[in-house]
Amino acid sequence: MSKILFVMTGADHWTLADGTEHPTGFWAEEAVAPHEAFTAAGHDVVVATPGGVVPTVDAGSLAPEVNGGREGADRVAAALAAMGELKSPVKLEDVDPADYDAVFYPGGHGPMEDLAVDAASGRLLVAALESGKPLGVVCHGSAALLAARTEDGDNAFAGYRVAAFTDAEEMQAGLGERAKWLLETRLGEAGLDVRPGEPWAPNVVVDRNLVTGQNPASSAPLAVELLKKLA
């Protein structure tokens, strides 16, 4: 049995270019699908957030239209309610990555607000990368990679092949034109090799110990790949 750290956003909004605070948080499916896969395989999950705040779910991620209908939405909501780890997260600043066998970052727009610039998260990502432990990141969770810096100031993930929520998806979702910056573009500027797939289709990229997924549909297949690395 392994212990897997879920690093989750503590933000409940995403500040847009005009200063508007768009309500958000983490995306339900991106937490639920991997959590179900990991716990079904017998692993323990611990949730960490900046400051140890209880993470906020993006209300939009609970809507029937993004969960295949009302039945799917009800199932995701029930699974989320059963995730006791969400109610008592540990402080990200206090986490010792050596205590965990794998690290996973769910998405939602929240990481664009806090984890993209969170120094503690950045240090943890560098440590996880250097340890060779399985490291999974999905959708907007890839924003956290921007805070992972080496001692010389370069991005620790420069040159790595990654998947992330694409600029095309952001535009299609309706927030791209209002964003301060776009994730795919910013990751490329930081030196990461973004490998975009078709909008909204599953796309998982594996490069060494790093497993990344493009969007919510990539959450379950990403969990499968991470479990292979834990085996």
Backbone bond lengths (Angstrom), bond angles and torsions (degrees), N, CA, C in turn:
res aa  C-N    CA-C-N  psi(-1)  N-CA   C-N-CA  omega(-1)  CA-C   N-CA-C  phi
1 M - - - 1.469 - - 1.533 109.77 -
2 S 1.300 116.31 131.30 1.461 121.75 -179.92 1.528 110.50 -108.50
3 K 1.320 114.52 162.29 1.464 120.45 176.77 1.529 107.76 -112.49
4 I 1.322 116.06 123.52 1.459 122.21 -175.38 1.521 109.93 -113.35
5 L 1.310 116.21 129.46 1.456 122.05 179.78 1.529 109.96 -93.41
6 F 1.324 116.24 122.40 1.464 122.29 171.08 1.529 107.22 -95.09
7 V 1.322 118.01 114.41 1.461 121.47 174.43 1.523 107.08 -96.64
8 M 1.338 115.99 117.78 1.452 120.92 -172.74 1.517 111.60 -123.40
9 T 1.300 115.71 152.18 1.451 121.26 178.27 1.530 111.79 -62.81
10 G 1.312 115.35 146.29 1.457 120.55 172.23 1.516 111.53 -103.53
11 A 1.337 116.76 0.91 1.465 121.17 -176.13 1.525 111.02 -83.73
12 D 1.322 115.43 146.08 1.466 120.25 175.77 1.530 111.35 -113.87
13 H 1.348 116.31 9.24 1.462 120.44 177.50 1.529 109.37 -153.17
14 W 1.315 114.78 164.67 1.465 122.75 174.93 1.522 106.57 -127.68
15 T 1.324 116.83 119.46 1.453 120.97 -177.21 1.527 110.05 -79.42
16 L 1.329 115.31 120.33 1.460 121.11 -177.78 1.521 110.62 -87.05
17 A 1.330 116.00 174.59 1.460 121.14 -173.32 1.525 112.69 -59.88
18 D 1.333 117.25 -30.82 1.469 120.22 -178.68 1.522 112.65 -89.65
19 G 1.338 116.91 7.45 1.455 121.20 179.45 1.514 114.28 90.84
20 T 1.324 117.37 -7.36 1.463 121.31 177.84 1.521 110.27 -64.49
21 E 1.327 116.31 137.64 1.458 121.10 176.52 1.529 108.90 -96.36
22 H 1.323 115.75 103.92 1.461 121.41 179.95 1.528 109.07 -80.63
23 P 1.351 118.57 120.04 1.470 120.72 -178.72 1.526 111.24 -61.04
24 T 1.309 116.54 131.85 1.467 120.30 -179.94 1.525 109.18 -158.56
25 G 1.306 116.81 -149.84 1.457 123.95 -177.01 1.515 107.14 155.23
26 F 1.350 117.05 -136.21 1.459 120.10 174.68 1.526 108.79 -98.77
27 W 1.346 115.77 157.33 1.458 121.45 -179.49 1.527 108.73 -91.53
28 A 1.332 115.94 124.79 1.463 121.27 -169.55 1.525 113.67 -54.25
29 E 1.323 117.59 -52.64 1.459 120.33 -175.84 1.514 112.32 -59.04
30 E 1.345 116.02 -32.88 1.458 120.16 -176.02 1.524 112.25 -73.57
31 A 1.316 116.71 -16.11 1.461 120.79 171.86 1.525 110.89 -96.48
32 V 1.338 115.56 -41.81 1.465 120.49 -173.91 1.525 112.22 -67.72
33 A 1.331 117.94 -50.61 1.468 120.05 -174.21 1.540 112.07 -61.37
34 P 1.334 119.16 -48.39 1.474 118.24 176.92 1.531 112.77 -65.62
35 H 1.336 116.87 -38.93 1.462 119.36 179.55 1.525 110.56 -59.61
36 E 1.324 116.44 -43.76 1.464 119.97 178.80 1.522 111.02 -62.66
37 A 1.326 116.44 -42.35 1.466 120.37 -178.93 1.525 111.45 -65.46
38 F 1.336 115.92 -44.42 1.465 119.77 -176.88 1.523 111.77 -68.61
39 T 1.332 117.37 -44.47 1.465 119.44 -178.20 1.521 111.19 -71.26
40 A 1.332 117.56 -33.83 1.471 120.13 176.90 1.523 110.88 -63.82
41 A 1.331 116.00 -28.59 1.467 121.02 178.51 1.526 111.76 -84.58
42 G 1.338 116.42 1.14 1.458 120.45 175.32 1.511 115.88 94.19
43 H 1.331 117.57 9.54 1.463 120.81 -178.02 1.530 111.39 -92.58
44 D 1.317 115.58 154.29 1.461 122.00 176.44 1.516 109.66 -95.16
45 V 1.329 116.20 146.11 1.459 122.22 179.18 1.520 109.74 -119.22
46 V 1.323 116.33 134.06 1.466 123.20 172.95 1.527 107.21 -121.79
47 V 1.325 116.41 133.41 1.469 121.28 179.77 1.518 109.72 -100.65
48 A 1.322 116.50 134.62 1.466 122.47 174.47 1.519 109.03 -126.41
49 T 1.327 115.96 141.04 1.468 121.87 175.84 1.524 108.78 -136.97
50 P 1.322 117.82 159.04 1.468 119.60 174.07 1.529 110.32 -57.62
51 G 1.296 116.14 123.86 1.456 120.81 179.88 1.507 114.84 74.60
52 G 1.330 117.66 0.19 1.462 120.42 -179.16 1.517 114.07 72.42
53 V 1.341 117.08 20.24 1.472 119.56 -179.49 1.521 109.83 -72.78
54 V 1.332 116.39 149.57 1.464 120.86 176.58 1.530 108.12 -69.27
55 P 1.323 118.32 123.91 1.464 119.80 -175.72 1.524 112.71 -68.33
56 T 1.319 115.16 147.29 1.462 122.72 179.75 1.520 109.61 -98.65
57 V 1.332 116.55 131.06 1.455 119.54 175.78 1.524 108.77 -83.74
58 D 1.329 116.04 139.13 1.462 121.22 174.60 1.524 107.42 -68.63
59 A 1.317 116.77 118.79 1.465 120.86 -177.07 1.519 111.62 -57.74
60 G 1.336 116.34 -32.75 1.456 119.85 179.39 1.511 113.48 -62.61
61 S 1.337 116.40 -25.82 1.461 120.24 -177.98 1.524 112.60 -78.26
62 L 1.330 116.58 -5.44 1.461 121.17 178.06 1.520 111.94 -101.21
63 A 1.331 117.50 0.22 1.465 122.10 -176.72 1.527 110.95 -73.44
64 P 1.331 117.31 146.17 1.467 120.78 178.96 1.526 113.39 -56.31
65 E 1.348 117.00 -37.23 1.459 119.56 -173.90 1.519 113.56 -67.39
66 V 1.321 118.82 -18.59 1.470 119.93 177.14 1.525 111.89 -106.05
67 N 1.325 116.27 5.99 1.459 121.01 179.92 1.525 112.50 -126.08
68 G 1.320 115.87 21.13 1.459 119.46 177.26 1.506 114.56 73.40
69 G 1.329 117.26 19.63 1.460 120.27 178.96 1.521 112.36 118.08
70 R 1.333 115.40 177.08 1.476 120.87 -176.55 1.519 112.43 -62.42
71 E 1.314 117.74 -40.12 1.466 119.62 -179.57 1.524 110.80 -61.03
72 G 1.341 116.38 -44.23 1.461 120.15 178.69 1.513 112.13 -64.91
73 A 1.333 115.94 -39.58 1.463 120.01 179.16 1.522 111.05 -64.11
74 D 1.316 116.39 -41.70 1.468 120.50 179.46 1.525 110.59 -65.43
75 R 1.321 116.20 -37.54 1.463 119.71 -179.71 1.524 111.26 -66.25
76 V 1.348 116.18 -43.96 1.456 120.37 179.35 1.525 110.76 -64.38
77 A 1.331 116.30 -42.40 1.471 120.14 179.57 1.526 110.93 -62.55
78 A 1.333 116.67 -40.66 1.465 120.33 179.41 1.521 111.45 -66.92
79 A 1.324 115.79 -40.78 1.466 119.85 179.10 1.520 110.73 -64.79
80 L 1.326 115.69 -38.46 1.462 120.59 179.10 1.527 110.56 -64.87
81 A 1.328 115.74 -42.78 1.466 120.64 -179.88 1.530 111.60 -63.79
82 A 1.333 116.03 -26.79 1.463 120.09 -178.47 1.521 113.04 -85.61
83 M 1.334 117.13 -6.92 1.461 120.77 -179.79 1.532 109.45 -81.99
84 G 1.313 115.72 87.25 1.454 120.36 -177.83 1.518 113.86 -60.75
85 E 1.331 116.82 -26.01 1.468 121.08 -179.21 1.530 111.97 -60.50
86 L 1.337 116.23 -27.74 1.465 119.59 -178.60 1.524 112.34 -69.21
87 K 1.315 115.85 -23.02 1.467 119.84 -175.60 1.528 113.15 -83.35
88 S 1.331 117.03 -15.80 1.465 119.88 -177.61 1.519 111.13 -141.98
89 P 1.333 116.98 63.72 1.471 119.40 -179.64 1.528 111.81 -69.48
90 V 1.319 115.18 154.59 1.460 120.09 173.85 1.529 108.31 -88.79
91 K 1.319 115.83 163.49 1.466 119.77 178.28 1.518 109.56 -76.31
92 L 1.309 115.87 126.49 1.465 120.74 179.62 1.525 110.88 -57.13
93 E 1.316 116.14 -35.99 1.466 121.18 -177.73 1.527 112.41 -64.80
94 D 1.343 117.06 -22.01 1.463 121.35 -177.63 1.525 113.34 -97.02
95 V 1.315 116.94 -1.92 1.469 120.50 -174.06 1.524 111.50 -72.95
96 D 1.329 115.42 134.19 1.465 121.94 170.58 1.522 106.69 -105.50
97 P 1.338 118.00 110.34 1.472 119.52 -176.61 1.517 113.14 -59.40
98 A 1.322 117.43 -20.82 1.467 120.06 179.14 1.532 111.85 -65.96
99 D 1.334 117.08 -17.29 1.461 121.28 -179.22 1.526 112.91 -80.60
100 Y 1.332 117.36 -5.31 1.466 120.61 -173.48 1.521 111.34 -124.51
101 D 1.327 114.76 152.36 1.456 120.91 -177.92 1.526 112.29 -94.67
102 A 1.324 116.67 -17.60 1.456 121.94 178.60 1.520 107.89 -158.76
103 V 1.332 115.53 158.48 1.464 121.66 179.81 1.525 108.13 -129.63
104 F 1.328 116.03 139.22 1.459 120.83 -179.10 1.531 110.39 -137.46
105 Y 1.334 115.59 135.75 1.464 122.61 178.63 1.529 109.85 -116.83
106 P 1.342 118.99 108.55 1.461 120.60 170.01 1.534 109.85 -71.92
107 G 1.333 115.23 168.34 1.452 119.18 -179.50 1.517 113.94 -108.07
108 G 1.339 115.63 -137.66 1.448 122.29 -163.14 1.519 106.64 100.30
109 H 1.311 117.53 161.83 1.465 118.76 -178.00 1.536 113.01 -71.27
110 G 1.337 117.63 -13.99 1.451 120.60 -178.59 1.516 115.01 -52.60
111 P 1.356 118.88 -45.42 1.465 119.59 179.91 1.526 114.11 -59.06
112 M 1.334 117.15 -24.10 1.465 119.86 177.06 1.528 110.16 -65.03
113 E 1.340 116.16 -26.37 1.460 121.73 -177.34 1.524 112.26 -87.19
114 D 1.351 116.74 -44.16 1.464 117.89 -172.93 1.531 114.66 -115.84
115 L 1.322 119.50 -51.65 1.461 120.23 -173.29 1.522 112.90 -68.43
116 A 1.328 117.40 -23.57 1.465 120.54 178.53 1.522 112.32 -63.13
117 V 1.332 116.53 -20.87 1.468 120.67 -177.68 1.531 111.64 -127.92
118 D 1.320 117.96 13.93 1.458 121.75 -175.32 1.526 110.60 -86.82
119 A 1.321 116.28 115.80 1.463 121.01 -175.43 1.524 112.09 -66.06
120 A 1.341 117.38 -39.16 1.465 119.97 -179.68 1.522 110.58 -64.33
121 S 1.319 116.28 -41.55 1.454 120.39 176.63 1.520 110.59 -63.82
122 G 1.324 116.35 -41.88 1.454 120.29 178.87 1.518 112.18 -59.26
123 R 1.340 115.86 -43.94 1.471 119.45 179.24 1.527 111.05 -64.50
124 L 1.343 116.39 -40.26 1.454 120.12 179.74 1.526 110.92 -63.78
125 L 1.328 117.07 -40.98 1.455 120.98 179.19 1.529 111.54 -63.39
126 V 1.324 116.47 -42.04 1.462 120.11 178.13 1.531 110.08 -62.31
127 A 1.330 116.12 -43.43 1.463 120.32 -179.99 1.525 111.22 -64.34
128 A 1.338 116.37 -42.29 1.464 120.29 179.54 1.517 110.79 -64.30
129 L 1.321 115.85 -41.80 1.462 120.13 179.71 1.516 110.80 -62.84
130 E 1.316 116.72 -46.41 1.456 121.15 -177.09 1.527 112.58 -69.95
131 S 1.347 116.83 -26.52 1.463 120.74 -178.71 1.523 112.34 -73.38
132 G 1.341 115.73 -22.69 1.458 119.32 -176.00 1.514 113.25 84.25
133 K 1.338 117.55 -0.15 1.466 120.83 177.92 1.531 110.24 -68.19
134 P 1.334 117.35 151.19 1.458 119.83 176.87 1.523 111.36 -57.94
135 L 1.314 115.39 131.37 1.460 122.59 -179.18 1.520 108.24 -130.35
136 G 1.330 116.94 117.51 1.452 121.68 -178.64 1.514 111.40 -114.78
137 V 1.320 116.67 138.53 1.465 122.35 -179.68 1.523 107.86 -142.13
138 V 1.331 117.72 131.71 1.460 119.20 -177.41 1.522 111.94 -128.17
139 C 1.317 115.39 142.56 1.463 124.90 171.58 1.529 111.40 56.30
140 H 1.342 118.31 -129.09 1.463 121.20 179.99 1.530 112.73 -69.64
141 G 1.334 116.88 -8.76 1.457 118.90 173.84 1.519 111.64 -59.53
142 S 1.341 115.80 -23.74 1.466 120.09 178.87 1.521 112.43 -64.63
143 A 1.319 117.57 -15.03 1.466 120.30 175.14 1.525 110.13 -59.20
144 A 1.336 116.92 -30.67 1.464 120.55 179.96 1.522 112.03 -61.53
145 L 1.325 117.28 -27.48 1.460 120.41 -179.50 1.525 111.91 -62.43
146 L 1.321 116.44 -23.20 1.467 120.08 -179.02 1.526 112.12 -66.76
147 A 1.322 117.59 -23.29 1.470 121.43 -178.08 1.521 112.62 -90.31
148 A 1.333 116.88 -1.85 1.469 120.48 -177.37 1.522 109.70 -88.37
149 R 1.320 115.98 102.79 1.462 121.52 -175.07 1.528 111.60 -116.76
150 T 1.322 115.73 142.75 1.452 120.88 173.07 1.530 108.33 -81.64
151 E 1.335 115.62 174.67 1.464 119.49 -178.24 1.522 112.59 -62.91
152 D 1.332 116.62 -26.80 1.464 119.00 179.59 1.526 112.46 -89.64
153 G 1.327 116.78 5.49 1.458 120.85 173.68 1.510 115.48 92.86
154 D 1.334 117.30 -3.01 1.469 119.93 178.51 1.526 110.30 -80.51
155 N 1.334 115.91 160.86 1.455 118.88 175.90 1.531 109.68 -74.16
156 A 1.324 116.13 130.97 1.461 121.29 -176.50 1.526 112.26 -65.12
157 F 1.345 117.04 -19.83 1.456 121.12 -177.18 1.531 112.17 -101.48
158 A 1.316 117.07 6.21 1.468 120.43 178.74 1.525 109.77 -55.55
159 G 1.329 116.14 130.85 1.451 121.14 -179.09 1.514 113.99 91.64
160 Y 1.326 117.90 -13.96 1.458 120.64 177.77 1.523 110.29 -77.21
161 R 1.322 116.15 141.26 1.461 121.67 172.87 1.530 108.24 -79.45
162 V 1.314 116.55 129.85 1.464 120.59 -177.34 1.523 110.89 -140.03
163 A 1.326 114.53 157.87 1.460 122.88 166.86 1.523 106.75 -111.53
164 A 1.327 116.30 148.65 1.462 121.88 178.23 1.517 107.87 -160.01
165 F 1.320 116.52 163.92 1.461 120.70 176.64 1.518 108.10 -56.66
166 T 1.313 116.56 125.65 1.455 120.27 -170.54 1.522 112.86 -85.95
167 D 1.316 114.64 161.36 1.470 119.80 176.38 1.524 110.08 -60.98
168 A 1.337 116.80 -37.62 1.464 120.57 178.92 1.521 111.03 -62.23
169 E 1.325 116.92 -42.43 1.471 120.29 178.51 1.521 111.05 -65.60
170 E 1.337 116.48 -39.45 1.470 119.87 179.36 1.527 110.76 -62.60
171 M 1.318 116.00 -40.20 1.456 119.84 178.26 1.523 110.74 -67.18
172 Q 1.323 116.58 -43.45 1.459 120.50 -179.48 1.529 111.60 -66.40
173 A 1.323 116.71 -30.50 1.462 120.89 179.14 1.529 112.29 -75.79
174 G 1.336 116.42 -13.37 1.459 120.10 172.83 1.510 116.60 99.57
175 L 1.344 117.44 1.07 1.467 119.22 -178.34 1.520 112.95 -112.38
176 G 1.320 117.13 -7.44 1.461 120.47 -175.42 1.515 113.90 -57.37
177 E 1.318 117.22 -43.79 1.465 120.27 -177.40 1.524 112.26 -72.10
178 R 1.316 117.15 -16.41 1.471 121.13 -178.50 1.530 112.71 -101.26
179 A 1.326 116.97 -3.64 1.464 120.98 -175.52 1.526 111.96 -78.31
180 K 1.345 115.89 148.17 1.468 120.34 173.20 1.523 110.36 -66.87
181 W 1.317 115.61 -35.78 1.459 121.68 -179.79 1.519 108.29 -157.10
182 L 1.328 115.29 158.34 1.453 121.65 -178.39 1.528 109.99 -110.42
183 L 1.315 115.71 138.83 1.458 121.64 -170.00 1.528 113.00 -63.39
184 E 1.312 117.79 -50.25 1.467 119.99 -178.12 1.524 110.99 -58.18
185 T 1.320 115.96 -44.50 1.463 120.28 179.51 1.519 111.49 -62.90
186 R 1.324 116.93 -46.55 1.465 120.83 -176.65 1.523 111.50 -65.09
187 L 1.340 117.15 -39.78 1.461 119.88 177.89 1.528 110.69 -62.77
188 G 1.324 116.18 -40.85 1.459 119.56 177.76 1.513 111.88 -63.19
189 E 1.333 115.99 -40.14 1.460 120.20 178.50 1.526 111.49 -64.32
190 A 1.336 116.79 -27.94 1.469 121.55 179.56 1.526 112.15 -82.09
191 G 1.330 116.82 -2.79 1.453 119.93 176.26 1.515 115.59 100.88
192 L 1.359 117.16 3.44 1.456 119.73 178.57 1.529 109.63 -82.82
193 D 1.315 115.87 149.91 1.462 122.55 -178.26 1.525 108.69 -97.15
194 V 1.326 116.68 88.62 1.465 121.25 -175.91 1.527 109.50 -76.33
195 R 1.325 115.81 128.75 1.465 122.08 -179.47 1.533 109.07 -113.37
196 P 1.323 118.37 86.03 1.462 120.79 -176.84 1.518 112.73 -72.91
197 G 1.332 115.93 142.02 1.450 122.04 172.26 1.519 109.37 -105.68
198 E 1.305 116.13 -168.09 1.460 120.25 177.84 1.528 109.84 -65.57
199 P 1.335 117.53 141.89 1.458 119.49 178.42 1.530 112.09 -54.03
200 W 1.332 115.18 130.95 1.466 125.26 172.22 1.522 113.84 73.46
201 A 1.334 118.51 -2.51 1.462 121.07 177.02 1.529 109.70 -92.26
202 P 1.335 118.07 151.57 1.463 119.73 178.23 1.517 111.55 -58.21
203 N 1.312 116.26 135.97 1.462 121.83 176.89 1.520 108.07 -151.36
204 V 1.312 116.35 110.93 1.466 122.60 -179.46 1.522 108.46 -118.83
205 V 1.320 115.78 131.15 1.461 122.12 179.91 1.526 108.97 -118.90
206 V 1.316 116.56 129.00 1.467 122.16 179.62 1.527 108.53 -114.15
207 D 1.324 116.32 124.91 1.461 121.29 176.45 1.523 107.96 -139.07
208 R 1.325 114.51 107.68 1.467 120.95 -175.39 1.539 109.76 57.62
209 N 1.321 120.40 -127.07 1.462 119.29 -178.18 1.524 112.89 -89.14
210 L 1.324 117.36 4.03 1.459 121.79 -178.12 1.530 110.72 -97.79
211 V 1.342 115.62 126.30 1.465 122.51 177.35 1.525 107.67 -121.03
212 T 1.341 116.98 120.43 1.458 120.07 -177.01 1.522 110.41 -125.50
213 G 1.344 115.13 149.24 1.455 121.37 179.34 1.517 110.37 -126.54
214 Q 1.325 116.41 149.61 1.460 121.22 -171.43 1.523 114.71 -80.36
215 N 1.323 117.89 -36.17 1.464 120.93 -166.97 1.530 109.71 -157.81
216 P 1.333 118.62 -179.88 1.470 119.21 -179.20 1.526 113.92 -55.28
217 A 1.329 116.96 -36.79 1.463 120.17 -179.60 1.526 112.36 -65.35
218 S 1.327 116.78 -15.41 1.467 121.88 -179.50 1.524 112.41 -88.87
219 S 1.321 117.85 -6.35 1.469 120.69 -173.38 1.521 112.96 -63.52
220 A 1.326 116.94 -50.35 1.468 119.94 -178.40 1.523 112.03 -66.16
221 P 1.350 119.74 -46.79 1.463 118.51 177.52 1.523 113.27 -64.33
222 L 1.331 117.92 -30.51 1.462 120.41 175.74 1.528 109.68 -64.57
223 A 1.328 116.92 -41.63 1.463 120.50 -179.52 1.527 110.37 -61.38
224 V 1.341 116.86 -37.77 1.457 120.91 177.96 1.528 110.57 -60.67
225 E 1.328 116.57 -44.93 1.458 120.76 -179.76 1.526 111.66 -66.19
226 L 1.322 116.53 -37.77 1.464 119.86 179.37 1.540 110.33 -67.12
227 L 1.325 115.91 -38.81 1.461 119.71 177.94 1.524 111.21 -64.66
228 K 1.331 117.78 -35.13 1.463 120.30 176.04 1.517 110.70 -60.29
229 K 1.330 116.76 -39.30 1.462 120.41 -179.28 1.531 112.00 -72.64
230 L 1.325 116.19 -26.27 1.469 120.06 178.40 1.522 111.87 -79.99
231 A 1.325 115.80 -22.91 1.473 119.85 -174.45 1.535 111.75 -62.27
